[in-house]
Amino acid sequence: MSSVKITLKDGSIREIERGMTIYDLAKSISGRLAKEALAGEVDGEVVDLSYSINEDSNINILRFEDEKGANVYLHTSAHILAQAVKRLYPDAKLATGPAIERGFYYDFDVKVPFKAEDIVKIEAEMKKIIKESLPIERFELSKEEAIKLMEENDEEYKIEIINELEEGEIISFYKQGDFVDLCAGPHLPNTKQVKAIKVLSTTGAYWRGDENRKMLQRIYGTAFPKQKLLDEYLHQLEEAKKRDHNKLGRELEFFTTVDAIGKGLPLLMPKGTKVIQILQRFVEDEEERRGYKLTKTPVLAKSDLYKISGHWQHYKDGMFVVGDKEDDENAVALRPMTCPFQFMIYKARQRSYRDLPIRYAETSTLFRNESSGEMHGLIRLRQFTISEGHLICTPEHLADEVRGVVDLVNFMMKTLGVHDDVTYRFSKWDENNKSKYIGNAETWEKTQDIMRNILDSLNLNYYESEGEAAFYGPKLDIQFRNVHGKEDTLITIQIDFSLAERFDMTYVDKDGEKKHPIIIHRTSIGCYERTLAMLIEKYAGAFPTWLSPVQVKVLPISEKYHEYANQVVHNLNSNNIRVEIDERSEKIGYKIREARLERIPYMLIIGEKEKDENKVAVRSRKKGDEGVQELEEFIVRIKKEVNDKILNYE
């Protein structure tokens, strides 16, 4: 039998027999690797362990520690879940069941939503399937054969997926015992390889995320190769629940939602509103210090404006159109972003190269028609407020202006204490789906090269992602993860070589010629509501003193100390310290416990000694009882914390 050469991940080269499987290769390297192997990666493509190597290749043996290996493990677990549901509920119809970060889910069409007792039964059946040690085998069918098989199994969602595939395409299925599922794979060789599995929750989910389609039942789960790893993860989940802004933010009365108002339209309560007000003033003052000019523009406009920008053609489904969407001539829409409005301010008069760069900033309320399945707490909304800005500059200014924006963003992140919690994503266009974008391929590639060079000059540790660009230009996205591990964009910086030309924005250059400027779209702290959600989770509700909606709680021991306690409140108010007083006729221990639950940074206890000595007894969230102090001494201390924006949260 002839041989082939393979290059392993460590760079070593081996000569093996043609036709050797990935599993046999792993076994030839070491018994431990064969035991831990889940799949293989051949020239970048993930394949089953049974895959035969027939030509010179770059090979990587995937284990659970590898992201791609974990995905294979979790996707197989999703199939075990689907098999368990079909055994217990034969009439359930299968939709899709992918691996997701730290777990998996599967969507089912069932007549009655799953209940808690169903989840217990399903998990028990999954463990039974694992113990049965069922071989998992791949087979392929033509499109016609695949549809026939799914019709026999009465799987309408699978038929819909198959019908969308190209004619002549070979379609793969995976079989374990009597269970068969449409799947591209790869999978583990046997169900017994899944060692520790847990069903986490069930919820509703629209088919393909489309709220106009049927509501399905989604079951989430997770799996690990060791019970210890599963136990550790479940403990992390319990800790995450305590920090979940959607739960904690409501308990602490930062925000609420009302069905009569609608999804994605939260009500910010006084505490949440105060935090956002503090952030907004901080941002606007810092932007002004860095040369930004504040604008205020309308929240809606005629379709004419959005047609120039391209939003009407590329983003109309994501906009709230007032009137008939099909009546282009008379339609108006709520703005999904501010850029077209600020461009019109730029165009109010002819500009010279001496006027540039121009930096516009605006605290903008925006509206986006998010699908109901995508909305969660304060993270994804239909109405939100953003620290939006646009820098209009010449090509010579571009690199310095981008650096300035990144510096502003990093300053904001460090001040909030989240700079170590974010990642940088360079979002590029998808050259295989050009209809999503404006501009030609040459301009896109040139712009992306320029942005990459700027990012490299900043020594940013970023990763690249295709298909995540805005329709008018590539961008740098600052990403964060919520307590459940889901990643969202917090801040974005985009380079735009297209819209200035579409809007006929010009400046007169040194040579007397009119030229189109370059535009940088950016936020400095992102969407205020999303940032608030991130901070609630980051601080576990215990905001640093400078951001805390209530900085001090004054707690008189009894009614006879109310007069002096109110003098203390007056002094604190006079020094712009946010203070509340608890004059209820409750025991002081109860008042202290309540203030601690509210995550108040400081409590001032007022009793006979404090009244007689004109002092206050200080309790801090961090240190507990700090003893009796002069009020002026305490005021100096707290004002320094606020002015220096000290991150004393815990």
N, C-alpha and C positions, 0 to 999 in steps of 0.2 A: 504494500500500500504506500502511495506517495506521501510526502510530508509537507507541512506548511510551517512558516515562521510566524510566531506571535510575539508581540511586545506587551509586557505586563505594565501595570501602573507605575512600578518602581523604576521602569526603564530597561529592565532586563529582557533579553531576547531568548526565546526557547524554540526548539524545533520539535514539533509534535506530529503524530499521525493524522493525516487528513480524515475528517469525520469524527474526531474525538469530541465528546460533549463537554459543555461547560463544567458539569459536575465532575466528570472524570479528570478534567484538567485541575480542578480544585483539589481533588483527592491525590493527584500526583505531586502537588505542591506540599500539602500537609493534611493529615487526618483532621486536625482541628478546623482548618479552613473549610474542608468538605462538610464538616458538621455544622458550621455557621453560615455556609453559603446559602443565599436565598435566590439569586438570579445572576445573570451576567450582563456585562455591557460590552458590545462588540462594535467598534468604530462609532461609539456614541449612542448606539441603539440598545435599549434594555431588552433582554431576551430571557426565555425560560432556561433552567439548568439543563434541560434535555436538548438544547440547541446544538447542532453539529457544526463544528468549525471546519470549513472547507477551503479557505483561502487565507493568505497572509492578512493578519488583523491586529489591531490594538485591543487588548482584552483587559477587562477589569472584573474581578470577582466581587459581587456585591453582598454585603452583610447588613444587619439591622442598623449598624452605626452609620452606614451610608444613606443619605436621603433617598436615593433611588431604590435602594434595597428595602428601606422601611416602607416605601410606597407599595412595593410588591407584597410585602407582608400584610399591610393594612388592607390592600385591595382584595387579597384572598380572604381576609376576615370579613369583608363586606359581602362576599359571595357566600360565606358560611352563614351570615345573618340572613341573606335572602333565602337560602335553602331551609333554614329553620322556620322562617315565616311561611313559606310555601307548604311545609309539612303540617304546620299547625292551622293555617288558614288557606286551604287549597284554592279558594276563589280569589285570593289576592293577586293583583296584576303587578308585574315588575316594571319599574321605570328605569332609573339609573342609580348606580352605587359606587361612587369614586372614593379613592383614598384622599384624605385631606390632611392638613398639618396636624400631627398628634392624634390622628384617628381616622374615621371613615363614617359614611352614612349610606343609607339606601332608602329610596323613595318608593312607596307602594300605593296602589289604588285599592282601598278597602272600603267596604260599605259602612263599617262602624269604626270611628277613630280608636287607636290603641289606648289602653288604660294602663295604670301602674301594674296591675296584676298580669296583664298581657306581657309587659316587659320582662317580668320575672320568669314567666313561662318560656319566652323566646330565648333568654340568656341560657336557661337550663338546657334547651334543645340544642343551642349552639355548642355547648360543652359536650353534649352527647355526640354530635357530629364529629367533633375533634377526636373524641375517644374511638370513634368507629374507624379512624385511620383510612379515610377514603382517598384513593389516588385521584389526582386532578389531571385531566387529559385534554389536550387541545385538538380540535378538528376544524376543518375548513369546508365551506360550502359556497356554491355560486349564489348570486343574488336571488335567483328564482328559487333555488332549494332552501335558502335561508328564510325567505318569506313563507314558503310552504310549511317549514318546521314551526315557525312562530305562530302561524295560523292554527296549526294543530294544537299548539299549547295555549291558544287564546291570549297571546301577549300583544295587545294592540300598540303599546308604547314602543316595543322593540320593532314592530313592523314599520312604524313611522320613522324610526331611526334608519332602518335598512333602506327604505324607499328614498332617502336623501343621499344615499351613496351612489357613486358612479356605476354605470353599467359595465359589466365585465369584471368588476372588482371582486377579489376573493375575500370572503367574510369569515371571520374566525369565531368559534364558540369554545367554551370550556365546560367540561362535564365532571361532576363529582358525585358518585353514586347515581341516583335517579334524577339528579338536578342538572339542568343544562341552562347556560346563560350566554347570551350574545356578549362578546368581549374581545377587545384587541389584545388583552393580556399585557405583560406576562403574569404568571402565578407561581405559587409554591408547588412542589410536586405532590404534596400530600397534606390533608387537613391536620394531621397530627403535629405538624411543625408549629402550629399556633399554640403557644404554651399558656398564655394568660390573657383572658379576654373579658371585656365588660361592656354591657349596654348602659349608656349614659342617660339618654333622654329621648323623648319623642315630641314632635311638633308638626304643624302644618307647613306645607311648601307647595307653591304653585308649580305645575309642570313647566319646566324650562324657565322658571322664574318669571313667567308671564301671568300677571294678575287677571288676564282675560281667559286664561286656561283653567283646567280643573285643579282644585286643591287636593293635593296628595298628602299622605302621611309619611313623614321622614323620621327614621330612627337613627340616632347617633350612637357610635360606639368607639372603643379604642382597644388596642391589643399590644402586648409586649412579649418578648421571648423569655422573660423571667417574672415571676409573681412579685418579687421585690420591686422591680421597676414599675409595675402596674400600681402597687400600693403607694409608692412615692408620688406617682403622677396623680392618683386620686386625692392624696393629701394636698398637692399643689392646687388642684381644682377647688377643694374646700376653702383654701386660703384665698383663691382668686374670687370666689363668690362673695367673700367679706369685703373685697375692694371693688366689686363690679359697680361702676358709676350708675348703672340703670337701677340698681337696688339701693346703694348707699346714698346716691344723690337725691333720691326721693325721701329716704328716711331722715336725712339731714335738712330737708326742705330747700334744696337748691332748685329743683324743677318738678313739674308734674305734667301729666298729659290727661286729656279729656276726650272720650270717644266722640262727643258732640262737636268737638273742634276738628278732630281728624288726626290721622297718622302723620308723623313727621312734622308736627306743628306743636312743639312743646310750649308750656307756659313757664317762663323763668320767674321763680319766686324771689323775694327780696334778697336772700343770701346769694343766689346764683347771679342775679342782676348786679349786685355790688361787686362781685369778683370780676365780672366782665367789664364793668365800668372802670375798675382799677386798671385792668389790663389795657383797655382801650386808651385811657389817658396816658399810660406808660408808653404804649406804642406810638401814639400820635406825637407825643413830645420828643421821643427818640428819633422818629422819622424827620420831624422838623429840624432837629439838631443836625441831621445828615443831609439837609438840603432838599427835602421833599416839599412840594406845594400841595395843600389840601384842596380837594374839589368836592362838590356835592351835586350829584346828577340824578335824573328821574329814575324811578323804578320800573317804568315801562316805556315802550316806544313802538312806532309803526313797524310793520314787517319790512319796510324799505331799508331801515338801518341794518336789520339782521341779514338781509339779502346781500348787502355789500360785504359784511363781515364773513358770510358763509355759514352763520349759525342756522339760518332758515333752511339751507340745503342739507347741512350735515348734522344738525342738532335739534331740529324742530320737535321730534318726539320727546325730547327731554325738557321742553319749554311749556309754560302755561300760556296758551294762546287765548286771548279774550275775544269771543265771537267765533265765527266759523273758520276752522283751520284751513279749509279749502278755499276760502275767499281771501286770497293773497293781497288783493288791492286794499281791502278795508281792515284787515286784521291788525291787532296790536298784541304785544306779548310782554309779560313780566320778564325782566332781564335775568339771564342765567349768569352773566358776568358784566363787568363795568367797562371793559376795554373800548367798545365802540363809542361810548359816550365821551370818554376822555380823549379819544382821537379827534372828536369834533371840537373839543376845546382847543386842542393843538391847532386845528385848521382855522380857528377864528381869525388868524392873520398870517401873513407870510413870515416864515422863520428864516434866520440866517444860521450859518454854522457857529457863529458867536453865541447864539442863544442856547446851543446844545452843550451838554446834555440837559434835558428837562426831566424832572422826576415828579410825577403826579402820584398822590396817595389819596385814598378814600376809605372810610369805614362804610362798607357797602352791604346793604341788605339784598340778598340774591334769592332766586326762586328756581328750583329744578324739580321736574316731575319724576321723582324717584319712584320705582315700583315699590309697592307696600312690603314685599318680601325682603327688600334690601334695607329697610329702615330699622334702626336699633338705637334706643335711647337718644343721646345727643350726638351720636357719631355720624349718622347719615339722615339728613332732614330735607324737607321740601322748602322750607324757608330758613335761612341762616344769615349770619353777619360775618363778614370777612375783612381782614386787613389787606385790602387790595391795592396794588400800585402798578404803574407803567413807567418805564424809563425809556425816553426817546433820545437816541444818540447817533453819532456817526460811527462808521466802522472802526475808526481810530480809538474811539472811546470804549468800544464794546467790552474788551477784556477787563479793563479797570472797573467798569460799571458792574459787570457780573461778580467780580471779586468783592466789590462793595456790598452787593446784595447778599452774598454768602456770608460776609463778615457780620452784617446786620442780623441775619438769621441765626448764626452761631451765638451772637451776643444774646439774643432773645432766649435761645435754648439753654445757655449757661445760666442766665439770670433765673430761669424757672427750674433749673436743676435737672433737666431732662436730656442734656447733650450726650450723655453716655447711653441713653435708651433709644436713640434714633439711628436709622441707617439711611444711606444715600443711594438712590436708584436713578441711573441715567436712562430715561425713557425715550426710546427711539420709535420711528415709524415702522410699519410692516410693509416691506417692499412688495409682498405678494398680495396685498390688499390695498392698492393705490386709490381706490374709489373713496376710501375713508378720509382722504387728505386733500388739501389744496396745494398747489405748487408741483414742480416737476422733480423727477428723481435726482437730477444733478444738483438742484438747489438743496434738497433734503440731505444728500450725502455731504455736501460742502458744509452745511450748517452743523450737522452732527459732528464732523471732524473739528470744526472750530470750537464747539462746546466741549468736546472731549479734551482738546488741547488745554482749554482754560481750566477744566476740572483737574487735569493732571498737574498743571502748574500750581494748583492749590494743595496738592498732595492729599486730596480727598480719597478716602477709602470707599469707593462706590462700586456698584455692580450694574450691568447693563441689562435692559429688558426690552425686547421688541414688541411693538404693537401697543405700547402704553403712552405714546406721544399724544399731544393735543393735535387737532386736525390741521393746525397752522404752524406747528413747530415742535422740535424736541424739547425736553425739559429735564430738570433735575428735581426729583421728588424726594422730600425728606419724609421717611416712613416711620411709623411707630406701631407697636403691637398693643392691643388691649390685654386685660388680664387673662382672657381666654385664648390668647395667642393669635387672634385674627389681626392681619396687617391692614392698615389704612394709611392714606396720604395725609400728612399734617400740613406741610408747606410745599409750595411748588415754585420753581423758577424756570421760565421758558424763554427761549430765544426765537424771535419771529422775524423772518425775512419776507413774509408774504402780505400781511395786512396793510402795511404802509402803502404799498402799491395799489391794493384794492381800494383803499380810502383816498388815494391821490394825496397822501401826506408828503410834503416836500420841504426841503430847506435849500437856501442858496449857498453853495459851497465857495471855497476860496477862489476858484476859477470862474465864478459868476454863473455856473451852471446849476440848474435845479436837480436835486437828487433825492432819492427816497431814503429816509432814515431807517435804522434798525430799532426794533422795539424789544424790550425785555418786559415780560409779564411776570409779576411776582406777588407773593404774600410775605409778610414779615413774621407773623405769628399764626397764620392760617385762619381757619374758621373758628371764631371765638367759642361757639358752642362745642365744637369737637375738642378744642384745646381745654375747655373746662372739664369735659369728660375725662380726658387724659390726666389732668391734674387731680381730679377727685380720686382716680385709681392710683396715681403715683404717690400721693400724700395720704392715701386711705382716709380722706376726708379731713385730715389734720393739716390745714393749710398753714404755711409759714406766716408769721405775724403780719408782714407787709401786705399779704394777699387775703388774710382771714377776714370774712365779712363782719365778724364780731371779734375784736382783739382782746377785750377785757370784760369780765363779768364781775360786777360788784355784788357781794353777798352779805347783807347785814344779818347778824345772828338773831336779832329780834326787832320788833317794831320801834323800840325806843332808840335804836341807832339809825333809823331811816333818815333823819335830818342830816346827820353827818355823812351818811352814805351818799346822799344826793349832792352834798357839797363836793365829794370826791368825783362823782359823775360829772358835775359841772366843770371841774378843773380838767378832767380828761377830755371832755368835749371841746374845751377852749384850746386844747393842744392838738386838735384834729385826731384824737384817738377814738376809734369806734368802740363804744361801750354800751352795755345794757345792765340794768339792775334787776335783781330778783327780790321783790318785796313780799313774796308769798309767806304766809305763816306756816312754813314747813321747817323741819329740823335742818340745821346747817349741814349735816352729813348727807342728807337727801339732796340739798341744793348743789353740793360739791359733786356728787355722783352725776346729777343731770348735766352740769356744766362740762364734766369730763366726757360724757356721751356725745355732747354737741361739739367736741374737739376744740373748745375755746382755749387759746394759747395761755391766757392768764386769768386767775381768779384773785380778787382782793376781798379778804374776809374782814368784816367790820364788827368789832365787839367793844366792850367797855374800855379795854386797854388802848385799842387803836383810837377810839374817840377821845380819851383823856390825853393821850400823847400826840394827837393830831398826826397819826401815822396810819399805815395799812399793813395787814398781814398778807404776804404774797404766796400764792401757790401757782406753780407753773406746770404746764402740760408735760414738760420734759423732766423736771427735777422734783416735783411734788412740793412739799412744804419748804419754803425758803426763808421763813421767819418774818419779823416785823421790820419795815423799812420806812424811810421818809418818802412821802408821796412824790416830792420833786425828784428824788433820786430814781424812783421807779419810772417817772415820766421821761427823764433823760435816757434811761436804758431802752425803753420801748421805742422812743423816737429814733434812736440810733439803729435799732433793728430794722425799722421801716425804711429809713433813709438809705441804709447800706444794703437793703433787700436781702437780709441774712436768711438762709434756708434752714430755719429751725423747725422743721416738721418731723414728726415721728408719732 
